[in-house]
Amino acid sequence: MSKTFKTLPKQPGIRKNTLSGTYQAIKKIKGKQYTATFDTVREAQYWRATFNGVEEKKLTEEIPKTTSTLRHVWERMKALHFPSVELSTQRIWERRFKFWDEITHMHIEDITPAVISQLIEERKAFYMSEEYKARGAGCSGRCTMNNELNIFNTVFNWYKEEEEFLVESQNRVTPIRRRHREAGYIREGSVKPEVKRITPEQAFKFFAHMQSSVYKDLAVMQYFCAARIGEVAGIQISNIYLEQDLLMIREVVSWCNASKMFEYLKPYPKNQEPRAVFIHGLLREIIERRLKMRKPGCDFLFHVDGKPLNFCNIQVHYRRAQREAGIPQRGTHCLRHGMATLARKVGGSLDAVMAMTGHKDIKLADHYSKIDDQVQKDTSLKVVEHIRSLGLFGESTRSQLKDDLESNETVVSLRLVK
């Protein structure tokens, strides 16, 4: 057999063209051999099961395609839609879309749920193989294919809404089905919940173990502003108004996903709205200390020799301090979660949280500041104290309960009940 074709296990009479990615079906009828080429295994299986040798020409006729290829849609989306999307988001989308490289030559009308199922099965087998695990860190930790399925839906939804494809896409529906997410499940994620909410005691213990004054000031500023790390690292001196006790968080640092190095300064935060922060005494001390270290031509409040901070250096200092402080929290976002929780506890409402964090969605504010565990603990202790105040659970009651549990009279035999 030619190296161009590859036999498929458990698929007699069907082989794959390794160059074009198509499938060739072979069938003998009354000593005569017939062949046909298809885009999917499912079509080849159907042809072998139904072809009788009479309708060969009719079945193999090329039907004109009415839709664009997936590759063409993707390239048009990159040209028209990507300029309005953050560079970091573009890179994430491009990385996830590589999952679909094998079917980008196919027309939209030919990408059926069966095609998606076949691709997921092949990818899943690869992700669970020793070859994939041997690739090292960043590869063997895959749990699901949800991100890849989501990017396909993102491209398809853009295809449906773009005027260029309005005629050909009006009767199309996405081939992604619920079963594809279930089929793409590989393994359960980490069962150990990540500790995100840092207490004030833990936060100040963390600050005390920070060795560099620049990164210590950065961490304290992030905590009291309840900000994302990119928002604090991007604070511009021109946005600080000490006379009005006001700091405006506008620009945000964008770091390269791969190198973690400073790339550019975004002109607005994640929700595209600037946020005002009141400068209290602790923040004023930090700001005045950093202003004394200002470099000519540098408008960044936090910098190293006049250059913006790189995320890799922030990670090194944060992780070292967290490890030496012996606290369970990791990363930079725990400070934002911690201040959101503290704001809800002190302020008593989600309005206080939204004012501190800048969230516009009340559900997100609730997620960042949940205090269910502490409320349950405090309520349980109050219930016990209330019962004790009523004299319903004193020493005599506890001793009587203990005697009853140890007595055989309180144990009812199942035989007697029956």
C-alpha positions as semicolon CSV with decimal commas, in nm:
position;residue;x (nm);y (nm);z (nm)
1;M;0,000;0,000;0,000
2;S;0,121;0,348;-0,081
3;K;0,250;0,559;0,206
4;T;-0,002;0,820;0,098
5;F;-0,279;0,610;0,250
6;K;-0,316;0,488;0,607
7;T;-0,538;0,197;0,707
8;L;-0,790;0,264;0,984
9;P;-0,839;0,017;1,270
10;K;-1,183;-0,146;1,280
11;Q;-1,276;0,024;0,950
12;P;-1,245;-0,244;0,678
13;G;-1,243;-0,108;0,326
14;I;-1,167;0,249;0,438
15;R;-0,831;0,420;0,440
16;K;-0,718;0,776;0,506
17;N;-0,524;0,998;0,266
18;T;-0,248;1,140;0,487
19;L;-0,187;1,431;0,251
20;S;-0,541;1,561;0,195
21;G;-0,705;1,426;0,511
22;T;-0,986;1,267;0,307
23;Y;-1,111;0,909;0,332
24;Q;-1,115;0,658;0,047
25;A;-1,378;0,383;0,057
26;I;-1,333;0,059;-0,141
27;K;-1,606;-0,194;-0,223
28;K;-1,617;-0,500;-0,451
29;I;-1,943;-0,594;-0,622
30;K;-1,956;-0,904;-0,846
31;G;-1,578;-0,900;-0,887
32;K;-1,562;-0,531;-0,981
33;Q;-1,395;-0,287;-0,744
34;Y;-1,542;0,058;-0,683
35;T;-1,380;0,348;-0,495
36;A;-1,507;0,681;-0,368
37;T;-1,353;0,967;-0,169
38;F;-1,523;1,142;0,124
39;D;-1,443;1,413;0,379
40;T;-1,549;1,208;0,684
41;V;-1,536;0,848;0,801
42;R;-1,910;0,852;0,859
43;E;-1,979;0,929;0,491
44;A;-1,740;0,655;0,381
45;Q;-1,913;0,404;0,611
46;Y;-2,254;0,501;0,474
47;W;-2,134;0,461;0,114
48;R;-1,996;0,113;0,178
49;A;-2,319;0,010;0,348
50;T;-2,557;0,142;0,080
51;F;-2,373;0,150;-0,253
52;N;-2,493;-0,119;-0,497
53;G;-2,285;-0,037;-0,802
54;V;-2,574;0,109;-1,003
55;E;-2,578;0,466;-0,876
56;E;-2,202;0,515;-0,877
57;K;-2,195;0,824;-1,099
58;K;-2,485;0,987;-0,922
59;L;-2,337;0,936;-0,579
60;T;-1,989;1,056;-0,671
61;E;-2,099;1,376;-0,844
62;E;-1,952;1,688;-0,693
63;I;-2,224;1,899;-0,532
64;P;-2,143;2,272;-0,539
65;K;-2,067;2,408;-0,193
66;T;-2,279;2,695;-0,067
67;T;-2,069;2,795;0,235
68;S;-1,714;2,912;0,300
69;T;-1,444;2,698;0,450
70;L;-1,369;2,722;0,819
71;R;-1,022;2,854;0,736
72;H;-1,166;3,139;0,529
73;V;-1,409;3,236;0,807
74;W;-1,125;3,233;1,062
75;E;-0,898;3,450;0,846
76;R;-1,179;3,701;0,784
77;M;-1,253;3,712;1,157
78;K;-0,887;3,785;1,229
79;A;-0,889;4,065;0,973
80;L;-1,219;4,227;1,074
81;H;-1,276;4,149;1,441
82;F;-0,932;4,105;1,597
83;P;-0,838;4,477;1,584
84;S;-1,111;4,542;1,844
85;V;-0,988;4,263;2,075
86;E;-0,703;4,282;2,326
87;L;-0,372;4,140;2,206
88;S;-0,361;3,891;2,493
89;T;-0,709;3,767;2,400
90;Q;-0,607;3,732;2,036
91;R;-0,317;3,508;2,135
92;I;-0,537;3,291;2,353
93;W;-0,791;3,249;2,070
94;E;-0,518;3,162;1,816
95;R;-0,372;2,902;2,052
96;R;-0,708;2,739;2,113
97;F;-0,813;2,745;1,746
98;K;-0,515;2,523;1,653
99;F;-0,727;2,240;1,793
100;W;-0,939;2,264;1,474
101;D;-0,655;2,271;1,220
102;E;-0,748;1,929;1,078
103;I;-1,092;2,043;0,962
104;T;-1,024;2,402;0,857
105;H;-1,021;2,290;0,491
106;M;-1,384;2,177;0,525
107;H;-1,683;2,391;0,430
108;I;-1,913;2,499;0,712
109;E;-2,199;2,290;0,574
110;D;-1,982;1,976;0,591
111;I;-1,882;2,023;0,956
112;T;-2,152;1,812;1,117
113;P;-2,186;1,696;1,480
114;A;-2,045;1,361;1,364
115;V;-1,730;1,534;1,238
116;I;-1,688;1,709;1,572
117;S;-1,735;1,381;1,759
118;Q;-1,472;1,207;1,547
119;L;-1,219;1,486;1,602
120;I;-1,280;1,489;1,978
121;E;-1,226;1,112;1,997
122;E;-0,895;1,143;1,813
123;R;-0,779;1,437;2,024
124;K;-0,881;1,269;2,347
125;A;-0,683;0,957;2,261
126;F;-0,380;1,177;2,193
127;Y;-0,415;1,382;2,513
128;M;-0,434;1,062;2,719
129;S;-0,131;0,906;2,549
130;E;0,215;0,876;2,699
131;E;0,352;1,074;2,404
132;Y;0,152;1,380;2,507
133;K;0,237;1,345;2,876
134;A;0,607;1,322;2,789
135;R;0,596;1,673;2,645
136;G;0,637;1,812;2,996
137;A;0,484;2,092;3,201
138;G;0,184;2,267;3,053
139;C;0,076;1,970;2,843
140;S;-0,012;1,679;3,072
141;G;-0,255;1,877;3,289
142;R;-0,545;1,891;3,042
143;C;-0,885;1,814;3,199
144;T;-1,147;1,902;2,933
145;M;-1,181;2,043;2,584
146;N;-1,433;2,311;2,682
147;N;-1,207;2,602;2,587
148;E;-1,160;2,465;2,236
149;L;-1,533;2,404;2,195
150;N;-1,600;2,757;2,317
151;I;-1,366;2,914;2,060
152;F;-1,540;2,723;1,781
153;N;-1,873;2,866;1,898
154;T;-1,716;3,213;1,915
155;V;-1,603;3,186;1,552
156;F;-1,937;3,040;1,443
157;N;-2,138;3,312;1,618
158;W;-1,925;3,580;1,452
159;Y;-1,983;3,403;1,117
160;K;-2,359;3,417;1,175
161;E;-2,357;3,788;1,257
162;E;-2,109;3,916;0,998
163;E;-2,277;4,077;0,698
164;E;-2,026;3,924;0,458
165;F;-2,162;3,575;0,540
166;L;-2,521;3,674;0,616
167;V;-2,679;3,494;0,316
168;E;-2,493;3,165;0,346
169;S;-2,517;3,145;0,726
170;Q;-2,881;3,235;0,787
171;N;-3,001;2,872;0,810
172;R;-2,693;2,733;0,981
173;V;-2,673;2,617;1,342
174;T;-2,360;2,535;1,536
175;P;-2,257;2,167;1,519
176;I;-2,140;2,174;1,880
177;R;-2,370;1,966;2,100
178;R;-2,388;1,906;2,474
179;R;-2,259;1,553;2,424
180;H;-1,934;1,694;2,284
181;R;-1,850;1,854;2,617
182;E;-1,915;1,524;2,791
183;A;-1,706;1,339;2,532
184;G;-1,423;1,590;2,578
185;Y;-1,395;1,518;2,950
186;I;-1,052;1,371;3,028
187;R;-1,014;1,383;3,404
188;E;-1,128;1,569;3,713
189;G;-0,948;1,890;3,798
190;S;-0,776;1,955;4,126
191;V;-0,993;1,836;4,414
192;K;-0,814;2,066;4,657
193;P;-0,991;2,405;4,656
194;E;-0,767;2,703;4,596
195;V;-0,749;2,940;4,891
196;K;-0,809;3,287;4,750
197;R;-0,940;3,497;5,036
198;I;-0,657;3,624;5,249
199;T;-0,737;3,751;5,599
200;P;-0,599;4,084;5,724
201;E;-0,365;3,896;5,962
202;Q;-0,232;3,683;5,677
203;A;-0,200;3,984;5,446
204;F;0,018;4,183;5,687
205;K;0,223;3,874;5,765
206;F;0,279;3,844;5,391
207;F;0,379;4,212;5,365
208;A;0,627;4,170;5,651
209;H;0,812;3,894;5,460
210;M;0,842;4,099;5,141
211;Q;1,213;4,173;5,099
212;S;1,202;4,442;4,830
213;S;1,052;4,780;4,920
214;V;0,922;4,830;4,565
215;Y;0,722;4,506;4,564
216;K;0,613;4,551;4,926
217;D;0,465;4,892;4,841
218;L;0,310;4,736;4,532
219;A;0,143;4,460;4,736
220;V;0,012;4,697;5,004
221;M;-0,121;4,934;4,736
222;Q;-0,292;4,643;4,556
223;Y;-0,453;4,526;4,881
224;F;-0,597;4,863;4,983
225;C;-0,712;4,940;4,629
226;A;-0,865;4,591;4,591
227;A;-0,714;4,603;4,244
228;R;-0,586;4,365;3,984
229;I;-0,208;4,347;3,975
230;G;-0,196;4,500;3,625
231;E;-0,397;4,800;3,744
232;V;-0,156;4,876;4,029
233;A;0,156;4,816;3,820
234;G;0,016;5,057;3,561
235;I;-0,066;5,350;3,795
236;Q;0,052;5,673;3,634
237;I;0,176;5,964;3,842
238;S;-0,034;6,200;3,628
239;N;-0,345;6,026;3,763
240;I;-0,259;6,098;4,127
241;Y;-0,423;6,406;4,285
242;L;-0,285;6,437;4,638
243;E;-0,460;6,770;4,699
244;Q;-0,799;6,603;4,646
245;D;-0,693;6,274;4,816
246;L;-0,780;6,102;4,488
247;L;-0,616;5,832;4,277
248;M;-0,760;5,736;3,938
249;I;-0,698;5,383;3,811
250;R;-0,705;5,418;3,434
251;E;-0,414;5,253;3,254
252;V;-0,341;4,883;3,297
253;V;-0,017;4,699;3,223
254;S;-0,033;4,419;2,968
255;W;0,234;4,148;2,996
256;C;0,329;3,896;2,730
257;N;0,164;3,559;2,797
258;A;0,480;3,366;2,717
259;S;0,769;3,577;2,851
260;K;0,574;3,763;3,127
261;M;0,760;4,077;3,022
262;F;0,603;4,423;2,993
263;E;0,446;4,466;2,650
264;Y;0,225;4,775;2,643
265;L;-0,003;4,994;2,854
266;K;-0,376;4,951;2,799
267;P;-0,572;5,279;2,821
268;Y;-0,854;5,134;3,035
269;P;-0,925;4,860;3,295
270;K;-1,108;4,534;3,229
271;N;-1,455;4,690;3,250
272;Q;-1,334;4,981;3,032
273;E;-1,416;5,239;3,300
274;P;-1,168;5,428;3,522
275;R;-1,207;5,388;3,897
276;A;-1,150;5,645;4,170
277;V;-0,965;5,543;4,488
278;F;-0,959;5,753;4,806
279;I;-0,605;5,821;4,926
280;H;-0,602;5,754;5,301
281;G;-0,300;5,782;5,528
282;L;-0,142;5,446;5,446
283;L;-0,172;5,499;5,070
284;R;-0,038;5,854;5,102
285;E;0,278;5,724;5,272
286;I;0,339;5,480;4,987
287;I;0,271;5,736;4,716
288;E;0,495;6,002;4,869
289;R;0,773;5,746;4,916
290;R;0,747;5,632;4,554
291;L;0,732;5,991;4,423
292;K;1,073;6,057;4,578
293;M;1,211;5,776;4,358
294;R;1,062;5,910;4,037
295;K;1,283;5,888;3,728
296;P;1,290;6,152;3,451
297;G;1,069;6,053;3,159
298;C;0,894;5,779;3,359
299;D;0,531;5,833;3,462
300;F;0,494;5,494;3,636
301;L;0,448;5,508;4,012
302;F;0,605;5,161;4,042
303;H;0,915;5,099;3,835
304;V;1,268;4,959;3,844
305;D;1,524;5,211;3,722
306;G;1,256;5,394;3,525
307;K;1,125;5,081;3,351
308;P;0,782;4,922;3,406
309;L;0,760;4,611;3,624
310;N;0,768;4,267;3,463
311;F;0,520;4,009;3,585
312;C;0,787;3,740;3,625
313;N;0,966;3,955;3,885
314;I;0,639;4,025;4,066
315;Q;0,568;3,651;4,080
316;V;0,912;3,574;4,223
317;H;0,879;3,827;4,508
318;Y;0,516;3,740;4,587
319;R;0,577;3,365;4,594
320;R;0,887;3,395;4,811
321;A;0,707;3,611;5,066
322;Q;0,401;3,382;5,067
323;R;0,620;3,077;5,118
324;E;0,825;3,235;5,397
325;A;0,511;3,369;5,567
326;G;0,363;3,020;5,565
327;I;0,026;3,128;5,431
328;P;-0,181;2,902;5,200
329;Q;-0,258;3,173;4,942
330;R;-0,063;3,183;4,616
331;G;-0,040;3,432;4,332
332;T;-0,139;3,798;4,325
333;H;-0,519;3,787;4,300
334;C;-0,570;3,671;4,661
335;L;-0,517;4,032;4,777
336;R;-0,813;4,148;4,566
337;H;-1,030;3,867;4,701
338;G;-0,917;3,941;5,057
339;M;-1,001;4,312;5,045
340;A;-1,337;4,238;4,879
341;T;-1,425;4,002;5,165
342;L;-1,309;4,254;5,426
343;A;-1,508;4,533;5,258
344;R;-1,823;4,322;5,271
345;K;-1,769;4,235;5,636
346;V;-1,697;4,595;5,738
347;G;-1,929;4,769;5,494
348;G;-2,209;4,518;5,540
349;S;-2,327;4,515;5,177
350;L;-2,232;4,430;4,822
351;D;-2,241;4,802;4,741
352;A;-1,929;4,842;4,955
353;V;-1,761;4,558;4,764
354;M;-1,850;4,703;4,424
355;A;-1,720;5,044;4,529
356;M;-1,386;4,892;4,632
357;T;-1,331;4,648;4,346
358;G;-1,500;4,839;4,064
359;H;-1,723;4,547;3,966
360;K;-2,040;4,636;3,776
361;D;-2,192;4,290;3,809
362;I;-2,338;4,214;4,152
363;K;-2,283;3,840;4,097
364;L;-1,911;3,894;4,050
365;A;-1,897;4,113;4,358
366;D;-2,072;3,838;4,553
367;H;-1,829;3,578;4,418
368;Y;-1,525;3,781;4,523
369;S;-1,653;3,855;4,872
370;K;-1,840;3,544;4,988
371;I;-1,835;3,510;5,365
372;D;-2,071;3,211;5,392
373;D;-1,828;3,000;5,598
374;Q;-1,765;3,273;5,852
375;V;-2,136;3,360;5,875
376;Q;-2,220;2,993;5,931
377;K;-1,954;2,965;6,200
378;D;-2,063;3,283;6,381
379;T;-2,431;3,186;6,360
380;S;-2,359;2,837;6,495
381;L;-2,174;2,978;6,796
382;K;-2,458;3,224;6,864
383;V;-2,713;2,941;6,847
384;V;-2,515;2,738;7,103
385;E;-2,482;3,039;7,334
386;H;-2,857;3,106;7,305
387;I;-2,941;2,746;7,396
388;R;-2,709;2,761;7,695
389;S;-2,868;3,087;7,808
390;L;-3,204;2,905;7,818
391;G;-3,058;2,636;8,042
392;L;-3,145;2,362;7,794
393;F;-2,796;2,222;7,754
394;G;-2,617;2,241;8,087
395;E;-2,378;1,995;8,255
396;S;-2,664;1,776;8,379
397;T;-2,814;1,755;8,032
398;R;-2,479;1,659;7,877
399;S;-2,413;1,388;8,140
400;Q;-2,764;1,249;8,096
401;L;-2,720;1,238;7,720
402;K;-2,387;1,059;7,759
403;D;-2,542;0,801;7,993
404;D;-2,827;0,741;7,750
405;L;-2,588;0,683;7,462
406;E;-2,385;0,436;7,667
407;S;-2,692;0,252;7,791
408;N;-2,820;-0,052;7,600
409;E;-3,175;0,060;7,670
410;T;-3,146;0,332;7,407
411;V;-3,048;0,078;7,138
412;V;-3,348;-0,079;6,965
413;S;-3,288;-0,417;6,798
414;L;-3,383;-0,435;6,434
415;R;-3,527;-0,780;6,502
416;L;-3,770;-0,633;6,756
417;V;-3,871;-0,358;6,515
418;K;-3,930;-0,613;6,242
